[in-house]
């Protein structure tokens, strides 16, 4: 390494350290305030929902309707306050991220930050302020409560039609139809892909252009210019084998590369802890709309003092994780889950969820064959190809059945632009519990994808006004429960009754 390169790395490292300090302090304060507010508001909302649910379960239709109106109004008002606080803190984080990126000379991340700042300020604060002033939050809260009680009545009828006797009672207790809040319990393990230079020659991968360690660390790179960059993390490893809490610098990475891996040890994570916490929390919130209760292995709040489970990968195929095609980089998620010992393919494994946070590649050449999310262990037919479906009474032009020839799970990637791409994980979980794309042609649907098409001037605009983000619909909830009652029969307690 030349003298001027040393000086450049030293200056860049010093500047990026200041930037990291500014960004880290802002993120720590914003995250703590946001998590504290969310914890309080979520707790109150849970209590209101439980009270309304109890009235619907035990108080008759009149009291249920009153509970839905009152509970929805209070819930909507609380959500309005919560969203405005979250929006303001997002703007603070965006501004701090821009400062940190400037000091790190990471110009693509500056552009990314500006795009996020504009989105959060205009579409976030602006739209939420409009919804608050025009009553959108209150209307939306009431609508959600009536939809939730309608789904509860549907599930009561569905289970009563399909099951009987002691098993029916066991199932009702299992999904808590006998209590205030009901839902299908789904334990979930989340694992973030991780590379460790102790076991993988990352210096060689960097030299060959497989990855860019500087870009992955959010530092100045002369080989990558990616605006919407995934929130990857590079950490130096201390002598005791734990991650160094201090952000990695260009100096550290350059020393590692110059020594061909002999000096320094690095770990690369596909996603930051803050990003994982956000995705887990979002997935839980969205799945509650269809009465599926996720219980993650890692916490959803206060990510700054937690550690998140990872899955070490060692091959270029795993790094690329392409699940289509027949080339040397093709990787099938279902086979991969079995290969890694995370699944065997047994039907009862669908009673829990495995979610993998994979790397999002930097190169456009690599990206062209990759999707943002994948689901395995499910056979999905939709639209003109739906045919006869084993699950009776589906009304969404979709048929989803278990595929026990492969391991069941989901995988997803981060893109870097949250407004449109936060919802990949709940989208894939939607497939996991029996939903498909067909008929979801508005961006207000969690199950929408661009290839399905998009209708702009229909109820999508109104629903987006009420919710400001994609949602699972009441129809989604009903068809997910049809799938649960039919295909996930093995997950429900009690003896199987053959009629």
ZAVEXGU-709264 format. One line per field, with one value per residue (C-alpha): x, y, z. Coordinates in pm, whole numbers, plus 50000, padded with zeros to 5 digits. Each point is the difference from the previous one (the first is absolute). Layout:
<nodes>
c1 = X, ...
c2 = Y, ...
c3 = Z, ...
</nodes>
This chain:
<nodes>
c1 = 50000, 50142, 50070, 49720, 49757, 50084, 49933, 49675, 49880, 50097, 49814, 49700, 49997, 50012, 49719, 49786, 50053, 49851, 49718, 49933, 49992, 49745, 49786, 50029, 49901, 49701, 49890, 50038, 49788, 49739, 49976, 49965, 49729, 49815, 50015, 49887, 49703, 49913, 50016, 49759, 49760, 50007, 49926, 49699, 49878, 50031, 49790, 49733, 49995, 49970, 49706, 49825, 50072, 49850, 49683, 49972, 50054, 49762, 49789, 49791, 49987, 49889, 50274, 50247, 49907, 50030, 50338, 50120, 49902, 50142, 50307, 50064, 49980, 50243, 50230, 50002, 50080, 50289, 50133, 49991, 50217, 50231, 50043, 50076, 50267, 50146, 49998, 50181, 50263, 50043, 50080, 50258, 50159, 50004, 50170, 50260, 50060, 50069, 50254, 50165, 50012, 50152, 50274, 50063, 50013, 49736, 49820, 49756, 49877, 49959, 49761, 49823, 49962, 49861, 49743, 49894, 49992, 49775, 49770, 49976, 49942, 49742, 49829, 50058, 49938, 49790, 49760, 49972, 49929, 49725, 49851, 50003, 49830, 49735, 49914, 50167, 50156, 49667, 49816, 50281, 50000, 49626, 50025, 50282, 49803, 49691, 50214, 50170, 49667, 49873, 50307, 49939, 49643, 50122, 50262, 49740, 49775, 50288, 50130, 49650, 49935, 50330, 50051, 49780, 49991, 50299, 50234, 49799, 50017, 50375, 50055, 49785, 50212, 50323, 49917, 49847, 49649, 49894, 50190, 50028, 50261, 50005, 50265, 50189, 50328, 50300, 50346, 50261, 50379, 50177, 50361, 50216, 50264, 50351, 50349, 50307, 50347, 50132, 49821, 49955, 50269, 49816, 50314, 49997, 49628, 50067, 50289, 49793, 49700, 49768, 49935, 50126, 50098, 50016, 49649, 49869, 50137, 49840, 50336, 50156, 50036, 50144, 49849, 49633, 49746, 49673, 49742, 49737, 50246, 49907, 50076, 50289, 50251, 50371, 50152, 50355, 50035, 50175, 50239, 49724, 49803, 49729, 49917, 50171, 49719, 50187, 49922, 50261, 50215, 50166, 50334, 49891, 49863, 50301, 50236, 49799, 50010, 50368, 50095, 49776, 49802, 50292, 49963, 49656, 49688, 49671, 49636, 49743, 49627, 49730, 49790, 50052, 49842, 49776, 49876, 49926, 49806, 49793, 49923, 49901, 49773, 49842, 49937, 49835, 49774, 49894, 49935, 49777, 49766, 49928, 50006, 50337, 50212, 50374, 50236, 50355, 50317, 50141, 49851, 49819, 50095, 50306, 50233, 50300, 50049, 49910, 50183, 49823, 50033, 50211, 50077, 50359, 50039, 50326, 49936, 49939, 49679, 49863, 50108, 49822, 49709, 49834, 49700, 49923, 50183, 50229, 50337, 50278, 49854, 49647, 49884, 49660, 49878, 49817, 50300, 50230, 49800, 50032, 50369, 50073, 49806, 49732, 49724, 49937, 49687, 49758, 49647, 50000, 50293, 49749, 49872, 50298, 50179, 50363, 50085, 50341, 50135, 50217, 50247, 49884, 50266, 50161, 50071, 49720, 50126, 49951, 49666, 49824, 49939, 49904, 49669, 49947, 49817, 49938, 49767, 50056, 49791, 49693, 49848, 49825, 49755, 49807, 49782, 49937, 50220, 49815, 49788, 49835, 50135, 50032, 49902, 49623, 49824, 50299, 49877, 50324, 50092, 50284, 50088, 50288, 50091, 50290, 50301, 50172, 50266, 50197, 50059, 49747, 50113, 50052, 50295, 50022, 50247, 50033, 50003, 50064, 49689, 49741, 49687, 49934, 50225, 49940, 49728, 50188, 50017, 49626, 49927, 50192, 49838, 49668, 50098, 50104, 49648, 49825, 49972, 50105, 50033, 49689, 49741, 50231, 50040, 50035, 50307, 49789, 50023, 50284, 49962, 50035, 50303, 50081, 49966, 49634, 49915, 49874, 49667, 50034, 49645, 49797, 49955, 50378, 50033, 49740, 50152, 50343, 49861, 49864, 50312, 50287, 50164, 49923, 49767, 49853, 49628, 49708, 49983, 50368, 49923, 49714, 50202, 50302, 49775, 49853, 50359, 50074, 49692, 50067, 50372, 50132, 49768, 50312, 50074, 49665, 49959, 49779, 49932, 49920, 49635, 49932, 49650
c2 = 50000, 50337, 50297, 50211, 49711, 49973, 50370, 49976, 49705, 50172, 50319, 49806, 49787, 50304, 50173, 49687, 49954, 50345, 49920, 49669, 50177, 50255, 49740, 49751, 50254, 50117, 49644, 49894, 50289, 49970, 49621, 50017, 50267, 49821, 49661, 50151, 50175, 49690, 49778, 50221, 50054, 49634, 49895, 50231, 49891, 49634, 50067, 50182, 49720, 49740, 50185, 50029, 49635, 49895, 50197, 49834, 49657, 50037, 50314, 49946, 50191, 50336, 50021, 49868, 50283, 50260, 49857, 50011, 50365, 50121, 49778, 50092, 50373, 49980, 49762, 50225, 50311, 49821, 49873, 50355, 50129, 49700, 50043, 50371, 49934, 49721, 50225, 50281, 49759, 49851, 50349, 50043, 49665, 50087, 50334, 49841, 49728, 50262, 50171, 49667, 49907, 50336, 49966, 49644, 50124, 49741, 50198, 49727, 49982, 50379, 49968, 49713, 50213, 50292, 49774, 49859, 50347, 50132, 49697, 50009, 50376, 50020, 49660, 49926, 50315, 50160, 49712, 49915, 50363, 50001, 49678, 50143, 50326, 49831, 49715, 49726, 49845, 49985, 49852, 49754, 49888, 49930, 49814, 49781, 49910, 49900, 49794, 49829, 49900, 49887, 49776, 49862, 49905, 49839, 49792, 49887, 49874, 49847, 49797, 49891, 49876, 49811, 49861, 49861, 49880, 50024, 50084, 50306, 50120, 49933, 50195, 50292, 50021, 49962, 50302, 50181, 50035, 49948, 50314, 50363, 49983, 49709, 49894, 49706, 49974, 49977, 49970, 50157, 49987, 50281, 49954, 50260, 49882, 50067, 49961, 49954, 50055, 49728, 49743, 50181, 50183, 50331, 50173, 49773, 50059, 50374, 49982, 49795, 50233, 49747, 50261, 50344, 50018, 50379, 50033, 49731, 50206, 50320, 50161, 50177, 49754, 50056, 49679, 50025, 50278, 49863, 50255, 49774, 49797, 49722, 50070, 49755, 50016, 49921, 49942, 49939, 49706, 50029, 49743, 49841, 49929, 50259, 50287, 50330, 50246, 50286, 50048, 49863, 50253, 50008, 49960, 49670, 49861, 50113, 49830, 49682, 50008, 50090, 49709, 49761, 49924, 49946, 50336, 50060, 49786, 50126, 49897, 50118, 49996, 50020, 50231, 50233, 49930, 50307, 49882, 49649, 50140, 50215, 49710, 49766, 50259, 50087, 49634, 49942, 50304, 49902, 49636, 50107, 50136, 49641, 49868, 49828, 50054, 49990, 49940, 50074, 49856, 50355, 50317, 50258, 50312, 50163, 49840, 50202, 49773, 49669, 49750, 49833, 49642, 49943, 49717, 49985, 49935, 49910, 49961, 50239, 49814, 50082, 50361, 50039, 49776, 49984, 49768, 49980, 49857, 49704, 50171, 49947, 50266, 49856, 49938, 49859, 50134, 49681, 49778, 50251, 49995, 49622, 50009, 50240, 49787, 50262, 49781, 49638, 50046, 49853, 50143, 50099, 50235, 50236, 50061, 50232, 50246, 50035, 50336, 50070, 50351, 49960, 50235, 50241, 50010, 50322, 49916, 50059, 49695, 49787, 50156, 49923, 49637, 50066, 50073, 50186, 49714, 49627, 49746, 49624, 49705, 50136, 49908, 50311, 50012, 50312, 50165, 49795, 49721, 49955, 49699, 49794, 50081, 49761, 50281, 50056, 50334, 50217, 50315, 50170, 49816, 49832, 49652, 49936, 49655, 49859, 49871, 49751, 49918, 50300, 50196, 50269, 50355, 50349, 50215, 50369, 50278, 50363, 50259, 50322, 50200, 49930, 50168, 49730, 49715, 49957, 49748, 49715, 49791, 50023, 49938, 49670, 49905, 50061, 49727, 49778, 50022, 49936, 50324, 50086, 50303, 49954, 50274, 50223, 50270, 50305, 50122, 50005, 49618, 49818, 49722, 50230, 49972, 50211, 49714, 49959, 50347, 50307, 50181, 50361, 50131, 49764, 49926, 49962, 50375, 50014, 49708, 50153, 50323, 49808, 49791, 50182, 49667, 49659, 49774, 49654, 50017, 49829, 49768, 49917, 49911, 49770, 49815, 49970, 49834, 49769, 49896, 49959, 49787, 49778, 49986, 50067, 49751, 49835, 50319, 50000, 49806, 49701, 49670, 50008, 49912, 49812, 50076
c3 = 50000, 49901, 50224, 49849, 50025, 50369, 50046, 49805, 50204, 50325, 49907, 49874, 50314, 50225, 49811, 49991, 50375, 50058, 49762, 50173, 50336, 49877, 49828, 50284, 50266, 49799, 49929, 50364, 50126, 49724, 50033, 50378, 49989, 49721, 50172, 50329, 49836, 49797, 50308, 50195, 49709, 49896, 50358, 50021, 49657, 50100, 50307, 49798, 49742, 50275, 50152, 49666, 49926, 50333, 49925, 49658, 50153, 50295, 49966, 49690, 49673, 50145, 50262, 49743, 49764, 50275, 50101, 49640, 49958, 50330, 49983, 49637, 50070, 50290, 49814, 49692, 50205, 50173, 49668, 49863, 50283, 49969, 49624, 50024, 50264, 49785, 49692, 50180, 50131, 49652, 49872, 50278, 49911, 49631, 50066, 50228, 49741, 49734, 50228, 50075, 49632, 49905, 50260, 49883, 49640, 49920, 49730, 49890, 50359, 49998, 49706, 50171, 50312, 49804, 49834, 50335, 50157, 49725, 50025, 50380, 50008, 49720, 49986, 50366, 50200, 49726, 49943, 50369, 50084, 49737, 50138, 50351, 49896, 49782, 50237, 49799, 50310, 50181, 49702, 49939, 50363, 49997, 49668, 50132, 50313, 49806, 49759, 50293, 50158, 49657, 49964, 50348, 49912, 49677, 50183, 50255, 49719, 49802, 50293, 50100, 49646, 49976, 50349, 50273, 50358, 50229, 49714, 49909, 50358, 50016, 49678, 50119, 50314, 49798, 49783, 50300, 49864, 50360, 50105, 49902, 49722, 49760, 49751, 49856, 50197, 49767, 50165, 49773, 49977, 49816, 49884, 49828, 49753, 50125, 49850, 50222, 49859, 50232, 49785, 49667, 49797, 49982, 49878, 49694, 49943, 50018, 49754, 49754, 50027, 50163, 50268, 50101, 50366, 49998, 49860, 50234, 50290, 49871, 49925, 49704, 49714, 49653, 49863, 50097, 49950, 50128, 50115, 50157, 50197, 50242, 50367, 50028, 50286, 50017, 50343, 50110, 50238, 50335, 50145, 50208, 49682, 50056, 49767, 50068, 50083, 49830, 49628, 49763, 49810, 49658, 50178, 50157, 49675, 49798, 50247, 49975, 49620, 49979, 50224, 49805, 50312, 50238, 50175, 50153, 50004, 49862, 50006, 49748, 50082, 49734, 50220, 50294, 50339, 49968, 49662, 50129, 50297, 49765, 49766, 50283, 50156, 49666, 49915, 50338, 49957, 49649, 50087, 50287, 49730, 49894, 50359, 49973, 50312, 49931, 50292, 49886, 50144, 50025, 50144, 49789, 50198, 50158, 49746, 50120, 50305, 49837, 49787, 49709, 49883, 49691, 49760, 49882, 49629, 49830, 49626, 49714, 49915, 50343, 49969, 49666, 50106, 49661, 50015, 49630, 49702, 49949, 50014, 50253, 50232, 50008, 50356, 50091, 50333, 50098, 49927, 50167, 50324, 50009, 49910, 50287, 50247, 50054, 49854, 49901, 49787, 50255, 49986, 50368, 49937, 49841, 50353, 50047, 49776, 49895, 49843, 49845, 49950, 49689, 49835, 49731, 49731, 49884, 49637, 49751, 49811, 50311, 50087, 49674, 50103, 50361, 50167, 50325, 50170, 49980, 50160, 50003, 50113, 49822, 49666, 49865, 49710, 49913, 49740, 49685, 50140, 50328, 49899, 50275, 50344, 50292, 50236, 49973, 49951, 49912, 49827, 49895, 49677, 50185, 50123, 50240, 50127, 50199, 49810, 50228, 49743, 50125, 50318, 50082, 50065, 49861, 49902, 49919, 49921, 50097, 49721, 50188, 49912, 50268, 49870, 49739, 50109, 50375, 49934, 49835, 50318, 50085, 49629, 50011, 50330, 49825, 49751, 50293, 50148, 49671, 49801, 49646, 49769, 49788, 50045, 50203, 49739, 50224, 50186, 50318, 50006, 50175, 49742, 49697, 49777, 49692, 49750, 50097, 49874, 50181, 50018, 50111, 50003, 50217, 50369, 50031, 50036, 50277, 50189, 49963, 50142, 50300, 50065, 49820, 49934, 49849, 50196, 50010, 49917, 50168, 49699, 50054, 50360, 49905, 49737, 50229, 50257, 49737, 49929, 50372, 50065, 49697, 49926, 50352, 50167, 50145, 50194, 50177, 50327, 50069, 49833, 49629, 49942, 49675, 49880
</nodes>
